[in-house]
Amino acid sequence: MQLSIDLSGREVLITGSDAAARQAVRRYRAAGAIISRLSAPAGAREDGPLPERPFLVAAVDDGQPGWDTLLERCRETGILVAAEPPAGPAGHVTLVGGGPGTPELLTVAAVAALRDADVVFYDRLAPHQELCSLSSGELVDVGKRPGHHPVSQSGIEELLVEAALAGRNVVRLKGGDPYVFGRGGEEVAACVQAGVPVRVISGVTSAISVPAAAGIPVTHREVSHLFTVVSGHAPLTEKEHEHLAGLGGTIVVLMGIGTLHQLAAGLRRAGLPADTPVAVVERGYRPGQRTTIAELGTIARAAAGCSSPAVLVIGEVVRVAEANRGHGGAAADLDRLAASLMGA
């Protein structure tokens, strides 16, 4: 069970060693509480007075024996007690996959890492609008936008390493999954080279979740038993077009709006039928989500007004989504240009 309590101006006693309680202190202070501390159970004798009469005791599990007596006395006298996890070890980096951009698709591990962070370096496609409610750490925008990279990739890596070496718990919050076109491998390598402990928390990849938001399954029995995820950041070669066209199944393209014209033309030259259905899902899980549906031969024209972020889905699974329209809220999103599939 989770409860929300307004702690503004309330007195909160935080128990636990300084190292274990440092994150809890910051979180409660950020919530507006008046903080007092008890760092060792020696200050809570069984026959002595309570250290004070707080509204709530935040009990950090620091591994020290002897806290049970104090906490039991607090409960007996009607003082609320909340169990708090200890802070993680200082001076490490955690790469966190933020999913397609909605906090609802953050994993439990991602939420825990954000709660424990001293500083969060986040991308524009990560769920950053709600970060203030997820982390009390410093929030730093290092996001790249098309044609505008205020912080280079090497600069981001330097920031991660520098903060960790200064003893801070660092979270690098990325959209989707760090290892799916997220340059997560490069950031892990930079940390390893600098001797900084680093771990990766996988995220819900946009390659699957964004099509799902529009009601499109990337695989479907007797329709597609495989899918290929492609980066559309740069145009593909003719050989790559031929490989994709020959694989069959579903093609999912991330960051492909800018190269959509070349991709569609290349796949047609490679033998993919012009009537292959294509969907462009813009701003998946975000306000203004929109799906444009056309065929491979007409999608470049139909999607002329589409913009990033968007995910392209190429294959017969798009027709499956059309057939399932009316089942679920996302299906209504498929109305736009759906008639083009029917030859209208």
N, C-alpha and C positions, 0 to 999 in steps of 0.2 A: 504494500500500500504506500502511495505517495501523497503527502499533504503539502499544501502551500500555505505558509503563514507569513503575515506581514511583520517583519522584525524591526521596522524603523523605530529607533529610539528605545528598543527593548534591550535589557541587560542579558547577555549570553556569556556563560562561563564555558571556556573551551579547555578540556583536559587532554593531557598527552604531552609527550616530549616536544621540545621546540622543533626538531627536525620533522617529526611525524605530523605535527599540527599546523605547520606553516601554511599549507593550502587552505585548511579549514578556517584559519584566522582571516585570510584574505577574502574568502567567499562570504563569511558572515559580516565582515566589515563592509564589503561591497553591497550587502543587503541592507545596510543601514543600522546594524546592531551595535550596541555599546559593548565592547569586548573586555573581558577579564580572563586571566590565564591561571591554570594550575598545571605545572609541568611534571610534577612527580606525586605519586600517591602518598608520600610521607606527610604531605600537608593536610591529609584527611584522616585524623585519628578517629577510631570508632567511638570514643567517649568525648571527643572535642566538638566544638561548634562547627557548623558548616562554614566553608570559606566565605560565603555570602549567600544572599537569597536571590538568585537570578530568575529570570522568566524561564530560561531553558538552559540545560547543560548539553553541550555538544561533546560527546565522549569519543575521542579519537583512539582507535585501537593501535596503541604503540608497542604492544607486547609486554609491557611492564605488569607484573602481578600487583595486586593490592587496590585496584580501582573499584572492584565489585562492592566493597563496603560503602564507599562514597555514593556510588550510583544507586544502590539499594536505599540508602537513607534519603536521597533526593526523591526517589519515587514515593517513599512512605510519607514524605511531607508535601506531596503534590507538585513537585517541580518536574517539568517535562524533561525527558532525556532523549536525545537523538544520537544514534550511532553513526559515526563518521569514519570513512576509510582513511588510512594514513597516506601521507604524501609519498609519491614515488621517489626513487633516488634522484638526486640533483645531477644536472649536467648530461642530459641525454636528448636525443631527437626521436620523435615519433612521426612517421609519415602516415597520415590519415586519409583514407578515401571518403569523400563527403557525399558520394552518390550524385544523382542528377541535379541536385539543387534544393531539395526540400528536406527540412530537418526530420520529417517523418521516416525517411529512408536512411538515416544515420544508424549505424550499428550500436549495440550496447557498449562495445569496446571503444568506439569512436567518441561517444558521449563521455565515457570515463576519462579518456585521454584529454579531452578538451577541458574537463573539470579540473584536471591536475596540472594544466599548463601554466607556466609563467608568461609565455609569449606564444602567440599564434600567428604564423605567416600564412595568409590565405589567398586563394585564387578567386577570380571573379565568378567562376562557374560553381564554386563551392557554396553551401548554404550560409553565406556570411551575414545576411540581413538579421538573423536571429542569434548571432554569435554572442551578443552581450548577455543573453539569458543562458548561454551554455558554458561560458568561460568568464572568469573574473580576471584573467591574465591580460597582458598588453596585446592589442589587436593591430596587426600590421598588414596593410594591403600591398601585395606584391604581384597582383594579377596582371596578366598580359591581355591586351585587346588587339584586334586586327590592325596591323600597321603601327601599333603603339606599345612599346615594351619599356616602361619606365624603369624597371629593374631587370637586368639581363639574367639569364639562367645561371651564369657563373656568379653573378652578384647575389642571387638568392642562396646559392650554396654557401657562399662566404658568410652570409647573415646567419644561416643555420649553425654553422660550425662555430662562429664567433660567440653566439649566444650560449651554446652548450658549453663551450670552454670557460665561459664566465660563470658556470654553475647553474644555469637556468634550465628548467624543463621546457623543451621546445616542441611545439606541434606544427607540422607543415600540413595544412588542410588543403586538399586538392579536390577538384571535381571528379566524379566517377570513381575509378580505381587508380591508385598510383602507378600500377604496372601496365595499364592499358593506355598507351599514348600519353602518359602523364609524366614522363621523364623521371619517374621514381627511381629507376636503376642508377641514373646519374647522381642523384642526390644521396642515395645510399652509399655509392662509391666515394663521394666527397667526404662523407662522415667517417667512413672506414679508414680512408687515407689519413685523416686528421686524428684518428684514435678516439673518435666520439662514439659512444654506444648508440645504436640506432635500431629501430624496429619498424615494421610496416603493418598497418591495420587495413585490411582489404576493404574496399567499398563496393557498393552496388554500381556496376558499370552502366553507363548510358547506352551502350550498345544493345543491351537487353531491356533495360527499364524504360527508356524513352519510347521505343516502339510499343511496349506494353501499355504505356500511358495512353496511346492512341488506339488500343485494342488490337495491335498487330503482334501475333506470336512469331518469333523468329524461326521456330520449327513447328511442324504440324504433321501428324501421321498421314501418310500417303500423299503428302504434298511436298514437304521438305524435311530431310533427315540430317541436314548439315547447314551450318551458316558460317560465313567468312566475315571477319571484321577487318576493315580497311581504313587507313588514314587517307583522307582526302586533302590533306594540307598542301600537297604538291601533286601535279599531274602524274598519272601512272604512265609507264612505258607500254609500247605495243605488246610486248611479251607478257606483261602483267595483265593487260586487258584480255589477252588470249587465255591465260591461266584462269582468270576469274570466270570468263564466259564458259570455259570447259568444265569447271567444277560442278556446276548446277547448284541447287539449293538456294539459300538466301544470301544476298550480299548486303551487309550493313556498313555504311560509310559514315565515319565521324569527321567533323570539320570539313565537309565536302561541298558547301555552298559555292565557294569560289572556283571550284574545279568541276562543277556539275556538268557544264557544257562539254568539256573535254572527255569526261568519264562516259557520258551517254553516247557520244559519238564513237569513242574507242570501243565500247562494248558492242555497239552495233556492227562496227567493222569486224570485230572478232566473232561475229555470228550469233549474238544474242538477239532474239526476235524483237522487232520494233514494238510489238504489242505487249511486251513484258510489263506488268504493272510496277509502278514506282510510287513510293510515298515519301514526302518530305515532312518531317515532324519538327516544327519550330518550338522552342522554349518549353520543352517537355517538363511537366509538373510545375510550371511557373504561370503567373498571370499572363493571359494572352496566348496560351498554348493553341497551336493551329496545325492542322494537317492538310497538305495539298496532295492530291492523288491524280496521276496521269499515267501515260504509257511511256516506255523508254524513248519512243520517237518524238514525243511531244513534251516531255517533262521539262526540258530546258526553257521552253517558252512559258509553260504553265507556272513554273516556279520563279519567274523573273523577279517577282516582288518579295521573295523569301529572303530571310537574313539569318545570320548566326545568332545564337547557337542553334544548330539543327542537326538532325540525324536522318540519313537517307536509308530507305529500305527498298531493295530491288528483288523482286521474286513473287511467286504465286501466293505466298502467305498474305500479301496485301489483299488478294481476292478473298481469302478466308476471313479477314477482318471485315470486308464489305458484306459478306454473307451473314456475319454475326451482328450487324448493326441493329441497334435497339436493345442489346443486352449489355447494360452497364453504361455509366455516365460518359465514359471516354468515347463510346461509339458515335455519339452525335458529332464529334469532332471530325468525322470522316466525310461529312456531307460535301465539303468544299471540293469542287471539281470531280466528284465521284462519277458524274455522268460521262466523263471522258473514257472511263473503263468500259462503258456500255456502247461506246461508239457515237455518243451524242455530239 
